[in-house]
Amino acid sequence: MAKWSFRVSVNGAVLAWARKSIGYDIHDVAERLNVSEKLVQMWESGEKKPTIKELEKLAKMYKRPLMALLLPEPPPEPPMPRDFRTVQTEERKNLSQKTLLALRYARRLQTLMLDLSTVLEHELKPKIWRVSLSEDPEAVAMRARKELGVSIETQFGWKNEEEALEEWIKGVQDRGVLVSQQNMGEVEEVRAFSLTGAVPVIVLNNKDSTTAKICSLLHEFCHLLLNMDGICDMECPEILTGDQQRIEWFCNHFAGAFLVPKDALLSHEIVKETKSEEWSQDVLKAIAKDFKVSPEVILRRLVIVGKVSPEFYSEMREFWKSLEAKTVKRGGRKPAKECIRKNSPVFVSYVLEAYDKDLISYHDVADYLSIRTKYIPEIRRLVRESA
């Protein structure tokens, strides 16, 4: 009998768990493997054993090591983050495979970071205080800015939005939060998510614009302050109900107040000189350029401080949505930089330190960072320069 024709005893429940964990249904598996749906069902019910070759194909399709499919029982999994998305169609309710994989990767970062902190004897103690929905989001935002130690003068001095995103990420990571930028589904599905725990994680969607990432970063940071992980699209909180709506309104308000403090906005020269009927796109863009945010964020803050009517904001928001690009154009791939963004500079630094202390091998470094070994020297250089 050929090697690959041997049939393997597996727990069908494990196969079903692996399939569901990446968002496939029975039809998807059957179509991709060019087998009948009945056969896939028989594998999962235990009526028929898959061959080694079939099992390897399943492992590759489910993005799992082969040994994971040989487990005696499905492993316990942490609960999914609370869903705060304002999805309006059945098609968008289910998370895409890319988003599920990003979530899985974020969980992996949490586990590996804990392991590395143990072997390196580094204490992990996130510097995150707790807030409640009964507090004033403006006051909470001002405290957060003080904790991160960024003045308005410093913010205005950053040369562009990209530098602003980088600096805000550094500030959040200094509070003990891993910030990962990953490829997920379209931004209409999800813009960001956050995970609480001993190693808090914020994941931003690589497909989003820079200013949107900045807002998402602070929105998710607020989720961590509330000790409520979540997966968000930051679209229309009014569609939500009850606590979900209150939480998303609070996080949105916090992000806006953090990035565009009321006093700084009201004292801005353009704001002081502009009359209520003169809030053109050019005026809003000029203000947004100083704060390194989108014109929409500025307009929303102008509503909150009483300078613009909610009706005008709604009209402009619909106009901007009609012009919104669906994808963000990027240049050629830069694997080393992408690796650092995906894993977060803090995690990368822990991995390199563990290697330098002979606690893990060079191939372990590549495995931990999900990168080919040839890029490790460049990754080390970039981390050193950033530090």
Disulfide bonds with the S-S distance in Angstrom:
none
